[in-house]
């Protein structure tokens, strides 16, 4: 059903994971400003969860953005 190439889906997942990781790092940094220490038990899921969601969203969004191959 989906006509996107695997490399495009992988690229979308990679970019989505990078954006999600950046959001997670900002979340950990913001939490660190309001408390004295941020434990590893908080930091790991706070970075991993947005990265995973970003990868899923990147894959999903990329799958629907193909153009038809029309030659004139």
N, CA, C and O atoms as a CHARMM CRD file, in Angstrom:
* protein
*
  288
    1    1 UNK  N      0.80800  -1.18800   0.00000 PROA 1      0.00000
    2    1 UNK  CA     0.00000   0.00000   0.00000 PROA 1      0.00000
    3    1 UNK  C      0.85800   1.26200   0.00000 PROA 1      0.00000
    4    1 UNK  O      0.56900   2.21600  -0.72300 PROA 1      0.00000
    5    2 UNK  N      1.88200   1.26400   0.78900 PROA 2      0.00000
    6    2 UNK  CA     2.76600   2.41300   0.85700 PROA 2      0.00000
    7    2 UNK  C      3.80800   2.31300  -0.24500 PROA 2      0.00000
    8    2 UNK  O      4.41700   1.25900  -0.43100 PROA 2      0.00000
    9    3 UNK  N      4.01400   3.38900  -0.96600 PROA 3      0.00000
   10    3 UNK  CA     4.94500   3.34600  -2.08100 PROA 3      0.00000
   11    3 UNK  C      6.25700   4.05000  -1.78100 PROA 3      0.00000
   12    3 UNK  O      7.04200   4.28700  -2.69900 PROA 3      0.00000
   13    4 UNK  N      6.52100   4.39200  -0.52900 PROA 4      0.00000
   14    4 UNK  CA     7.77300   5.06700  -0.21200 PROA 4      0.00000
   15    4 UNK  C      8.90300   4.05300  -0.14000 PROA 4      0.00000
   16    4 UNK  O      8.69400   2.88500   0.18800 PROA 4      0.00000
   17    5 UNK  N     10.07400   4.51300  -0.44500 PROA 5      0.00000
   18    5 UNK  CA    11.23200   3.63000  -0.42800 PROA 5      0.00000
   19    5 UNK  C     11.69900   3.42700   0.99700 PROA 5      0.00000
   20    5 UNK  O     11.49400   4.29100   1.84900 PROA 5      0.00000
   21    6 UNK  N     12.32900   2.28700   1.26400 PROA 6      0.00000
   22    6 UNK  CA    12.83100   2.04700   2.62700 PROA 6      0.00000
   23    6 UNK  C     13.86100   3.09000   3.06900 PROA 6      0.00000
   24    6 UNK  O     13.92200   3.43600   4.24900 PROA 6      0.00000
   25    7 UNK  N     14.66400   3.58900   2.13900 PROA 7      0.00000
   26    7 UNK  CA    15.65600   4.59300   2.53100 PROA 7      0.00000
   27    7 UNK  C     14.99300   5.90400   2.95100 PROA 7      0.00000
   28    7 UNK  O     15.48700   6.58700   3.84800 PROA 7      0.00000
   29    8 UNK  N     13.89100   6.25500   2.31600 PROA 8      0.00000
   30    8 UNK  CA    13.16700   7.47100   2.70900 PROA 8      0.00000
   31    8 UNK  C     12.53100   7.28900   4.07800 PROA 8      0.00000
   32    8 UNK  O     12.51200   8.21600   4.88800 PROA 8      0.00000
   33    9 UNK  N     12.01100   6.09900   4.33300 PROA 9      0.00000
   34    9 UNK  CA    11.40900   5.83900   5.64500 PROA 9      0.00000
   35    9 UNK  C     12.47000   5.82500   6.72700 PROA 9      0.00000
   36    9 UNK  O     12.24600   6.33900   7.82300 PROA 9      0.00000
   37   10 UNK  N     13.64000   5.23500   6.42900 PROA 10     0.00000
   38   10 UNK  CA    14.72800   5.22700   7.40000 PROA 10     0.00000
   39   10 UNK  C     15.21300   6.64500   7.66600 PROA 10     0.00000
   40   10 UNK  O     15.48200   7.00700   8.81100 PROA 10     0.00000
   41   11 UNK  N     15.32500   7.44600   6.61600 PROA 11     0.00000
   42   11 UNK  CA    15.74000   8.84400   6.78500 PROA 11     0.00000
   43   11 UNK  C     14.76200   9.62700   7.63100 PROA 11     0.00000
   44   11 UNK  O     15.16400  10.41700   8.48500 PROA 11     0.00000
   45   12 UNK  N     13.47600   9.41100   7.39600 PROA 12     0.00000
   46   12 UNK  CA    12.46100  10.08500   8.20300 PROA 12     0.00000
   47   12 UNK  C     12.50500   9.65200   9.65000 PROA 12     0.00000
   48   12 UNK  O     12.34400  10.46700  10.55800 PROA 12     0.00000
   49   13 UNK  N     12.72500   8.35600   9.86500 PROA 13     0.00000
   50   13 UNK  CA    12.82200   7.85100  11.23900 PROA 13     0.00000
   51   13 UNK  C     14.05300   8.41200  11.93600 PROA 13     0.00000
   52   13 UNK  O     14.00200   8.74700  13.11900 PROA 13     0.00000
   53   14 UNK  N     15.15200   8.51500  11.21000 PROA 14     0.00000
   54   14 UNK  CA    16.39100   9.04100  11.79200 PROA 14     0.00000
   55   14 UNK  C     16.24400  10.50600  12.16300 PROA 14     0.00000
   56   14 UNK  O     16.63600  10.91500  13.25600 PROA 14     0.00000
   57   15 UNK  N     15.68500  11.29100  11.26800 PROA 15     0.00000
   58   15 UNK  CA    15.48400  12.71900  11.55700 PROA 15     0.00000
   59   15 UNK  C     14.49300  12.89500  12.69700 PROA 15     0.00000
   60   15 UNK  O     14.69300  13.74600  13.56500 PROA 15     0.00000
   61   16 UNK  N     13.43400  12.10700  12.70600 PROA 16     0.00000
   62   16 UNK  CA    12.47200  12.17700  13.79700 PROA 16     0.00000
   63   16 UNK  C     13.09600  11.81400  15.13500 PROA 16     0.00000
   64   16 UNK  O     12.79700  12.43400  16.15600 PROA 16     0.00000
   65   17 UNK  N     13.97200  10.80000  15.12700 PROA 17     0.00000
   66   17 UNK  CA    14.65900  10.41900  16.36400 PROA 17     0.00000
   67   17 UNK  C     15.59700  11.51700  16.83500 PROA 17     0.00000
   68   17 UNK  O     15.70800  11.75900  18.03700 PROA 17     0.00000
   69   18 UNK  N     16.27100  12.18300  15.91400 PROA 18     0.00000
   70   18 UNK  CA    17.15200  13.29000  16.29500 PROA 18     0.00000
   71   18 UNK  C     16.36000  14.43800  16.91600 PROA 18     0.00000
   72   18 UNK  O     16.76900  15.00600  17.92800 PROA 18     0.00000
   73   19 UNK  N     15.24100  14.77100  16.31200 PROA 19     0.00000
   74   19 UNK  CA    14.40500  15.84900  16.84700 PROA 19     0.00000
   75   19 UNK  C     13.84400  15.45200  18.21200 PROA 19     0.00000
   76   19 UNK  O     13.80800  16.26600  19.13400 PROA 19     0.00000
   77   20 UNK  N     13.40700  14.20100  18.33600 PROA 20     0.00000
   78   20 UNK  CA    12.90500  13.72700  19.62000 PROA 20     0.00000
   79   20 UNK  C     13.96200  13.72200  20.69800 PROA 20     0.00000
   80   20 UNK  O     13.68300  14.06300  21.84700 PROA 20     0.00000
   81   21 UNK  N     15.18400  13.33500  20.33800 PROA 21     0.00000
   82   21 UNK  CA    16.28000  13.35100  21.30300 PROA 21     0.00000
   83   21 UNK  C     16.58700  14.77200  21.75300 PROA 21     0.00000
   84   21 UNK  O     16.83600  15.01600  22.93300 PROA 21     0.00000
   85   22 UNK  N     16.56900  15.70000  20.81700 PROA 22     0.00000
   86   22 UNK  CA    16.80000  17.09900  21.18100 PROA 22     0.00000
   87   22 UNK  C     15.71600  17.59500  22.14100 PROA 22     0.00000
   88   22 UNK  O     16.00700  18.32000  23.09200 PROA 22     0.00000
   89   23 UNK  N     14.47900  17.20300  21.88800 PROA 23     0.00000
   90   23 UNK  CA    13.39300  17.59500  22.79600 PROA 23     0.00000
   91   23 UNK  C     13.58900  16.96600  24.16800 PROA 23     0.00000
   92   23 UNK  O     13.34000  17.60900  25.18800 PROA 23     0.00000
   93   24 UNK  N     14.03100  15.71600  24.19900 PROA 24     0.00000
   94   24 UNK  CA    14.28200  15.05800  25.48300 PROA 24     0.00000
   95   24 UNK  C     15.41000  15.71100  26.25200 PROA 24     0.00000
   96   24 UNK  O     15.32700  15.86100  27.47100 PROA 24     0.00000
   97   25 UNK  N     16.46400  16.10300  25.55400 PROA 25     0.00000
   98   25 UNK  CA    17.58700  16.78500  26.21000 PROA 25     0.00000
   99   25 UNK  C     17.13000  18.12200  26.77800 PROA 25     0.00000
  100   25 UNK  O     17.53200  18.49700  27.87900 PROA 25     0.00000
  101   26 UNK  N     16.29900  18.83900  26.04200 PROA 26     0.00000
  102   26 UNK  CA    15.75400  20.09900  26.56500 PROA 26     0.00000
  103   26 UNK  C     14.88800  19.85900  27.79100 PROA 26     0.00000
  104   26 UNK  O     14.90300  20.65100  28.73300 PROA 26     0.00000
  105   27 UNK  N     14.13000  18.76000  27.78000 PROA 27     0.00000
  106   27 UNK  CA    13.30800  18.42400  28.93600 PROA 27     0.00000
  107   27 UNK  C     14.16400  18.14000  30.16300 PROA 27     0.00000
  108   27 UNK  O     13.85500  18.61200  31.25700 PROA 27     0.00000
  109   28 UNK  N     15.23700  17.37300  29.99000 PROA 28     0.00000
  110   28 UNK  CA    16.13000  17.05800  31.10500 PROA 28     0.00000
  111   28 UNK  C     16.84000  18.31700  31.59600 PROA 28     0.00000
  112   28 UNK  O     17.01400  18.50600  32.80000 PROA 28     0.00000
  113   29 UNK  N     17.24600  19.17300  30.66700 PROA 29     0.00000
  114   29 UNK  CA    17.91200  20.41800  31.04300 PROA 29     0.00000
  115   29 UNK  C     16.96900  21.32400  31.83200 PROA 29     0.00000
  116   29 UNK  O     17.35500  21.91800  32.83900 PROA 29     0.00000
  117   30 UNK  N     15.73300  21.41900  31.36100 PROA 30     0.00000
  118   30 UNK  CA    14.75500  22.24200  32.09000 PROA 30     0.00000
  119   30 UNK  C     14.47100  21.67200  33.46800 PROA 30     0.00000
  120   30 UNK  O     14.33600  22.42100  34.43600 PROA 30     0.00000
  121   31 UNK  N     14.38100  20.36300  33.56200 PROA 31     0.00000
  122   31 UNK  CA    14.14500  19.74800  34.87600 PROA 31     0.00000
  123   31 UNK  C     15.34000  19.96500  35.79300 PROA 31     0.00000
  124   31 UNK  O     15.17600  20.11800  37.00300 PROA 31     0.00000
  125   32 UNK  N     16.52800  19.97800  35.22900 PROA 32     0.00000
  126   32 UNK  CA    17.73400  20.19700  36.02100 PROA 32     0.00000
  127   32 UNK  C     17.82200  21.60400  36.57800 PROA 32     0.00000
  128   32 UNK  O     18.44400  21.82000  37.61800 PROA 32     0.00000
  129   33 UNK  N     17.20600  22.56800  35.90100 PROA 33     0.00000
  130   33 UNK  CA    17.24900  23.93700  36.40400 PROA 33     0.00000
  131   33 UNK  C     16.32900  24.12000  37.60700 PROA 33     0.00000
  132   33 UNK  O     16.54600  25.01600  38.42300 PROA 33     0.00000
  133   34 UNK  N     15.30800  23.27900  37.72300 PROA 34     0.00000
  134   34 UNK  CA    14.36300  23.41600  38.82400 PROA 34     0.00000
  135   34 UNK  C     14.67800  22.50700  40.00700 PROA 34     0.00000
  136   34 UNK  O     14.09200  22.66000  41.07900 PROA 34     0.00000
  137   35 UNK  N     15.58400  21.58100  39.82400 PROA 35     0.00000
  138   35 UNK  CA    15.96700  20.71200  40.93800 PROA 35     0.00000
  139   35 UNK  C     17.49300  20.63400  40.99100 PROA 35     0.00000
  140   35 UNK  O     18.17500  20.98000  40.02600 PROA 35     0.00000
  141   36 UNK  N     18.00200  20.19200  42.09300 PROA 36     0.00000
  142   36 UNK  CA    19.45500  20.16100  42.26900 PROA 36     0.00000
  143   36 UNK  C     20.08400  19.05400  41.44700 PROA 36     0.00000
  144   36 UNK  O     21.10700  19.27600  40.79800 PROA 36     0.00000
  145   37 UNK  N     19.50100  17.87500  41.45800 PROA 37     0.00000
  146   37 UNK  CA    20.05500  16.75600  40.68800 PROA 37     0.00000
  147   37 UNK  C     18.96400  16.10700  39.86600 PROA 37     0.00000
  148   37 UNK  O     17.80200  16.06600  40.27100 PROA 37     0.00000
  149   38 UNK  N     19.34700  15.60200  38.71200 PROA 38     0.00000
  150   38 UNK  CA    18.45100  14.83200  37.86700 PROA 38     0.00000
  151   38 UNK  C     19.02800  13.42500  37.81700 PROA 38     0.00000
  152   38 UNK  O     20.15100  13.22400  37.35300 PROA 38     0.00000
  153   39 UNK  N     18.26400  12.45900  38.29200 PROA 39     0.00000
  154   39 UNK  CA    18.77100  11.09000  38.34700 PROA 39     0.00000
  155   39 UNK  C     18.74500  10.44800  36.96600 PROA 39     0.00000
  156   39 UNK  O     18.04400  10.90400  36.06300 PROA 39     0.00000
  157   40 UNK  N     19.50900   9.40100  36.82600 PROA 40     0.00000
  158   40 UNK  CA    19.56000   8.64700  35.57700 PROA 40     0.00000
  159   40 UNK  C     18.20700   7.98100  35.31600 PROA 40     0.00000
  160   40 UNK  O     17.81100   7.79600  34.16500 PROA 40     0.00000
  161   41 UNK  N     17.50300   7.62400  36.38900 PROA 41     0.00000
  162   41 UNK  CA    16.18400   7.01100  36.22300 PROA 41     0.00000
  163   41 UNK  C     15.18400   7.96000  35.57900 PROA 41     0.00000
  164   41 UNK  O     14.22800   7.51200  34.94500 PROA 41     0.00000
  165   42 UNK  N     15.38800   9.25100  35.72900 PROA 42     0.00000
  166   42 UNK  CA    14.52500  10.22900  35.06200 PROA 42     0.00000
  167   42 UNK  C     15.07500  10.59500  33.69000 PROA 42     0.00000
  168   42 UNK  O     14.31900  10.70600  32.72500 PROA 42     0.00000
  169   43 UNK  N     16.37900  10.78200  33.60200 PROA 43     0.00000
  170   43 UNK  CA    16.98300  11.28600  32.37000 PROA 43     0.00000
  171   43 UNK  C     16.87900  10.28900  31.22100 PROA 43     0.00000
  172   43 UNK  O     16.60600  10.68500  30.08800 PROA 43     0.00000
  173   44 UNK  N     17.09100   9.01900  31.49000 PROA 44     0.00000
  174   44 UNK  CA    17.06200   8.02500  30.40700 PROA 44     0.00000
  175   44 UNK  C     15.70500   7.94500  29.71400 PROA 44     0.00000
  176   44 UNK  O     15.64900   8.07500  28.49200 PROA 44     0.00000
  177   45 UNK  N     14.60200   7.73400  30.44900 PROA 45     0.00000
  178   45 UNK  CA    13.30700   7.70900  29.74900 PROA 45     0.00000
  179   45 UNK  C     12.91200   9.06100  29.17100 PROA 45     0.00000
  180   45 UNK  O     12.20700   9.12300  28.16400 PROA 45     0.00000
  181   46 UNK  N     13.36000  10.14500  29.80000 PROA 46     0.00000
  182   46 UNK  CA    13.00000  11.47900  29.30300 PROA 46     0.00000
  183   46 UNK  C     13.66000  11.77100  27.96500 PROA 46     0.00000
  184   46 UNK  O     13.16100  12.59400  27.19800 PROA 46     0.00000
  185   47 UNK  N     14.77100  11.11100  27.67500 PROA 47     0.00000
  186   47 UNK  CA    15.42400  11.28300  26.37300 PROA 47     0.00000
  187   47 UNK  C     14.97500  10.19500  25.40200 PROA 47     0.00000
  188   47 UNK  O     14.77200  10.47000  24.21900 PROA 47     0.00000
  189   48 UNK  N     14.81900   8.96700  25.88500 PROA 48     0.00000
  190   48 UNK  CA    14.48600   7.84500  25.00100 PROA 48     0.00000
  191   48 UNK  C     13.05100   7.90000  24.48300 PROA 48     0.00000
  192   48 UNK  O     12.80600   7.58100  23.32000 PROA 48     0.00000
  193   49 UNK  N     12.10900   8.29500  25.32300 PROA 49     0.00000
  194   49 UNK  CA    10.70100   8.31200  24.89600 PROA 49     0.00000
  195   49 UNK  C     10.45100   9.30100  23.75000 PROA 49     0.00000
  196   49 UNK  O      9.82100   8.92200  22.76200 PROA 49     0.00000
  197   50 UNK  N     10.92000  10.55500  23.84200 PROA 50     0.00000
  198   50 UNK  CA    10.71200  11.44600  22.68500 PROA 50     0.00000
  199   50 UNK  C     11.46000  10.99000  21.43700 PROA 50     0.00000
  200   50 UNK  O     11.00000  11.22700  20.32000 PROA 50     0.00000
  201   51 UNK  N     12.61000  10.33800  21.61400 PROA 51     0.00000
  202   51 UNK  CA    13.33800   9.82800  20.44900 PROA 51     0.00000
  203   51 UNK  C     12.54800   8.72600  19.75700 PROA 51     0.00000
  204   51 UNK  O     12.48300   8.68500  18.52900 PROA 51     0.00000
  205   52 UNK  N     11.95400   7.84200  20.52900 PROA 52     0.00000
  206   52 UNK  CA    11.15000   6.76100  19.94900 PROA 52     0.00000
  207   52 UNK  C      9.90600   7.31100  19.25600 PROA 52     0.00000
  208   52 UNK  O      9.57000   6.89700  18.14700 PROA 52     0.00000
  209   53 UNK  N      9.23800   8.23400  19.91100 PROA 53     0.00000
  210   53 UNK  CA     8.04700   8.84100  19.30200 PROA 53     0.00000
  211   53 UNK  C      8.42300   9.60400  18.03600 PROA 53     0.00000
  212   53 UNK  O      7.70200   9.55500  17.04000 PROA 53     0.00000
  213   54 UNK  N      9.55500  10.30900  18.07600 PROA 54     0.00000
  214   54 UNK  CA    10.00700  11.02800  16.87800 PROA 54     0.00000
  215   54 UNK  C     10.30900  10.09400  15.72700 PROA 54     0.00000
  216   54 UNK  O     10.01200  10.41400  14.57600 PROA 54     0.00000
  217   55 UNK  N     10.89400   8.94400  16.02000 PROA 55     0.00000
  218   55 UNK  CA    11.18300   7.96900  14.96300 PROA 55     0.00000
  219   55 UNK  C      9.89800   7.42800  14.35500 PROA 55     0.00000
  220   55 UNK  O      9.80800   7.26500  13.13800 PROA 55     0.00000
  221   56 UNK  N      8.90900   7.15100  15.18700 PROA 56     0.00000
  222   56 UNK  CA     7.62600   6.64000  14.68500 PROA 56     0.00000
  223   56 UNK  C      6.92600   7.70000  13.84000 PROA 56     0.00000
  224   56 UNK  O      6.41400   7.40200  12.76000 PROA 56     0.00000
  225   57 UNK  N      6.90500   8.92200  14.32800 PROA 57     0.00000
  226   57 UNK  CA     6.26900  10.00800  13.56600 PROA 57     0.00000
  227   57 UNK  C      7.02300  10.25900  12.26500 PROA 57     0.00000
  228   57 UNK  O      6.40300  10.46800  11.22300 PROA 57     0.00000
  229   58 UNK  N      8.35500  10.24000  12.31500 PROA 58     0.00000
  230   58 UNK  CA     9.13400  10.44000  11.09400 PROA 58     0.00000
  231   58 UNK  C      8.86500   9.37800  10.05400 PROA 58     0.00000
  232   58 UNK  O      8.79300   9.68100   8.86300 PROA 58     0.00000
  233   59 UNK  N      8.71400   8.13600  10.48400 PROA 59     0.00000
  234   59 UNK  CA     8.39900   7.05200   9.55800 PROA 59     0.00000
  235   59 UNK  C      6.99600   7.20400   8.99400 PROA 59     0.00000
  236   59 UNK  O      6.78000   6.99100   7.80100 PROA 59     0.00000
  237   60 UNK  N      6.05600   7.56300   9.82600 PROA 60     0.00000
  238   60 UNK  CA     4.66600   7.69600   9.39500 PROA 60     0.00000
  239   60 UNK  C      4.49300   8.85900   8.43300 PROA 60     0.00000
  240   60 UNK  O      3.82100   8.72300   7.41000 PROA 60     0.00000
  241   61 UNK  N      5.08100   9.97800   8.74300 PROA 61     0.00000
  242   61 UNK  CA     4.93800  11.15600   7.88400 PROA 61     0.00000
  243   61 UNK  C      5.64100  10.94400   6.55600 PROA 61     0.00000
  244   61 UNK  O      5.13400  11.36700   5.51700 PROA 61     0.00000
  245   62 UNK  N      6.78500  10.30200   6.57000 PROA 62     0.00000
  246   62 UNK  CA     7.53300  10.07000   5.33300 PROA 62     0.00000
  247   62 UNK  C      6.79500   9.13500   4.40400 PROA 62     0.00000
  248   62 UNK  O      6.90600   9.27700   3.18700 PROA 62     0.00000
  249   63 UNK  N      6.04100   8.18100   4.93300 PROA 63     0.00000
  250   63 UNK  CA     5.39300   7.18900   4.08300 PROA 63     0.00000
  251   63 UNK  C      4.33100   7.79200   3.17200 PROA 63     0.00000
  252   63 UNK  O      4.01400   7.19800   2.14100 PROA 63     0.00000
  253   64 UNK  N      3.77800   8.93000   3.50900 PROA 64     0.00000
  254   64 UNK  CA     2.73900   9.52100   2.68900 PROA 64     0.00000
  255   64 UNK  C      3.18700  10.68900   1.84300 PROA 64     0.00000
  256   64 UNK  O      2.35000  11.39200   1.27700 PROA 64     0.00000
  257   65 UNK  N      4.47800  10.91600   1.73800 PROA 65     0.00000
  258   65 UNK  CA     4.94500  12.11400   1.03600 PROA 65     0.00000
  259   65 UNK  C      5.65700  11.77000  -0.26500 PROA 65     0.00000
  260   65 UNK  O      6.59500  12.46600  -0.65500 PROA 65     0.00000
  261   66 UNK  N      5.23300  10.72200  -0.93600 PROA 66     0.00000
  262   66 UNK  CA     5.87000  10.37300  -2.20500 PROA 66     0.00000
  263   66 UNK  C      5.16200  11.06900  -3.34400 PROA 66     0.00000
  264   66 UNK  O      3.97300  11.37700  -3.25400 PROA 66     0.00000
  265   67 UNK  N      5.88700  11.31300  -4.40300 PROA 67     0.00000
  266   67 UNK  CA     5.32900  11.94100  -5.58700 PROA 67     0.00000
  267   67 UNK  C      5.19000  10.89900  -6.68400 PROA 67     0.00000
  268   67 UNK  O      6.00000   9.97600  -6.76400 PROA 67     0.00000
  269   68 UNK  N      4.19200  11.03000  -7.51500 PROA 68     0.00000
  270   68 UNK  CA     4.06100  10.06900  -8.60500 PROA 68     0.00000
  271   68 UNK  C      5.17700  10.25800  -9.61700 PROA 68     0.00000
  272   68 UNK  O      5.63800  11.37800  -9.83600 PROA 68     0.00000
  273   69 UNK  N      5.60200   9.19300 -10.22100 PROA 69     0.00000
  274   69 UNK  CA     6.66000   9.24800 -11.21200 PROA 69     0.00000
  275   69 UNK  C      6.04000   9.52200 -12.57200 PROA 69     0.00000
  276   69 UNK  O      5.65300   8.60000 -13.29000 PROA 69     0.00000
  277   70 UNK  N      5.95100  10.79500 -12.91200 PROA 70     0.00000
  278   70 UNK  CA     5.34600  11.15600 -14.19900 PROA 70     0.00000
  279   70 UNK  C      6.40600  11.77000 -15.09400 PROA 70     0.00000
  280   70 UNK  O      7.08900  12.72200 -14.71700 PROA 70     0.00000
  281   71 UNK  N      6.52600  11.20900 -16.28100 PROA 71     0.00000
  282   71 UNK  CA     7.47800  11.75500 -17.25200 PROA 71     0.00000
  283   71 UNK  C      6.69600  12.30100 -18.42300 PROA 71     0.00000
  284   71 UNK  O      5.72800  11.70000 -18.88900 PROA 71     0.00000
  285   72 UNK  N      7.13600  13.44800 -18.88400 PROA 72     0.00000
  286   72 UNK  CA     6.41200  14.09500 -19.99200 PROA 72     0.00000
  287   72 UNK  C      7.15500  13.94200 -21.26300 PROA 72     0.00000
  288   72 UNK  O      6.70300  14.42000 -22.30300 PROA 72     0.00000
